[in-house]
């Protein structure tokens, strides 16, 4: 062996040894998979990407939540040059805030309630008062100092004013004059101006207290006035203080009186309200939008059966409305936010499911249909950021070229891709390419878009693209190095329903999976209307699935046909056969699983939360396929849920008492098969504890044993880490005992 070969071999082994040491060090730095890690802040934070906000001038604001909280600042981003620069002297801003409120800002400066259109000012709520941050000078100003709480702060479009709600009345604040004016005066316990009662907040506006809207010229505000007189009130009892406080919540139930809502338009200077006089009867007032001329407002109403939606254009000076179009949809109308007025002043775009798929239509301003913009046996679909029951698929409108950009599930129901079409319905092309979920935020001029992209094996990344789809830069890449080394990923597949319908599914097996062995299976379900659980995207729930898998369980997720979001026809099977259609599909999926050689057919469990909890109980009372189940916060009788959603599915009990009887899980408690764990929070203001208590009482009367875990003063979703970790351990313990 010559000298040069020896040197080369030594160098090779040295490099190999160094690489091994580096790999070992990297592996040692990666966290261990634990309940505390997966369900605590580390597990929740690994999928974060910077927050973004496009501004009218084509620049954007970035806020990097990956940084430690005290170091997070706002950056101005120029997509053309790629330049990023701080917008704020953070230290000076924090000093300014602490001079006004010494106890605030210890963890840093959070994303504000709202930025103005220039990005120069930001509105905050601290200690239930309004504060204004001037970013160039890094100075906070205290806007309000009142015993009452202020909320719902919004800038006027020109940035000169702030509006907010106090004690159920609307106020406006002139920033330059530092003057507050009261716009409404009749706010009370029963009259709400510019703020929403719970059922509107939850079901209609998607968990956003969106009760007023500035006109484009910043001179007027359209607002909802809600009268809750006579609407049913539910109560919750705290365990604190010594004599517990009683919490009251306005909560209409099926067949009962709903809140009465109307639209007013108030002048920011005059404080005089003109009411929009819609004489045609309606039950729900579901949307308000200003037309570009600032003289007219678009108002949408819905009847009580929720099958007829009407769009009006109302003159805000006289209050006179004109009905523009009427949508009649079988089953129920879904809320959607894809109404856009084109700059030509002659047309608007409107989304509808009238042909069974969510498509976009172009209309003249008098309500005459011009053409369908999108067409085919596929639907536009939201890409995230809003609750699933509020649809918004349009990402951008390029009026110069006559293009509209939107996201769809056109090719695969488990993906969301960006497409473009001409206003006349021609020229449909796909913009995004990678298989997965693309969450799109497009610049106002449509020259660029941010893509928050992930797939089922890849953590989210934030990227900048041109409108042609080409990637320009990566602002924040995926961070797989933060994952425990043991984390692995599910496989995507379809499982046939009884009639052959291909149900989307995913399966996660233990990392040491041996196909010659038989494993217990845990099926995780939701099953709600167009609310898929299976997607080719990063899912935070996969971390908990991994814990279950490492404890020897196969974890499966299946979307019944109504949950897929493929079409309105599939969604409406919830209405045509409530409870039965979901159960039949999910049980068919379980029977398919039991045919796999690696499944222990005698050890199959099912669990879900909210609608998934309801479907868990449906599966356990309508079949004998499950050895055990966990039902979290389930609706057990539609008479106990809110009127808006319950009546969408089973209509009014006065009209269809047979549906309430046939879907009541309380009535079916005696048919429970398998071991059951019921979980809920005592302050669940969404699915009230009445649901669980009624079902448990029926189980007792039927002689059926069950287990329960009750979380004091937690709402529908447990947001605190101790409760989430406790819940994770409790469920794992149950599976170990029950399966």
Secondary structure, DSSP 8 states (H G I E B T S, - for coil): --HHHHHHHHHHHHHHHHHHHHHHHHHHHS----HHHHHSHHHHHTT---EEEE-TTS-EEEE-TTS-GGG--EEEE-TTT--EEE-S-HHHHHHHHHHH-TTS-TT-----SEE-TTSSEEEEEETTEEEEEETTTTEEEE----SS-EEEEEE-TTSSEEEEEETTEEEEEETTTTEEEE------SSEEESS--HHIIIIISSS----EEE-TTSSEEEEEEEE-TT--EEEEE-S-TTTT-EEEEE--BTTS---EEEEEEEETTT--EEE-B--S--SEEEEEEE-TTSSEEEEEEE-TTS-EEEEEEEETTT-BEEEEEEEE-SS---EE--EEE-TTSSEEEEEE-TTSS-EEEEEETTS-EEEESS-SSS-B---SSS-TTEE--EEEEETTTTEEEEEE-SS-TT-BEEEEEETTS---EE---SSSEEEEEE-TTSSEEEEEEEETTEEEEEEEEETTS-EEEEEE---GGGS-TT----EEEEEE-TT--EEEEEEE--TT--TTS-EEEEEE----TT--S--SS--THHHHHHHHHHTTEEEEEE--GGGS-S-HHHHTHHHHTTTHHHHHHHHHHHHHHHTSTTEEEEEEEEEEETHHHHHHHHHHHH-S--SEEEEES----GGGSBHHHHHHHH--TTT-HHHHHHH-TTTTGGG--SEEEEEEETT-SSS-THHHHHHHHHHHHTT---EEEEETT--SS--SHHHHHHHHHHHHHHHHHH-
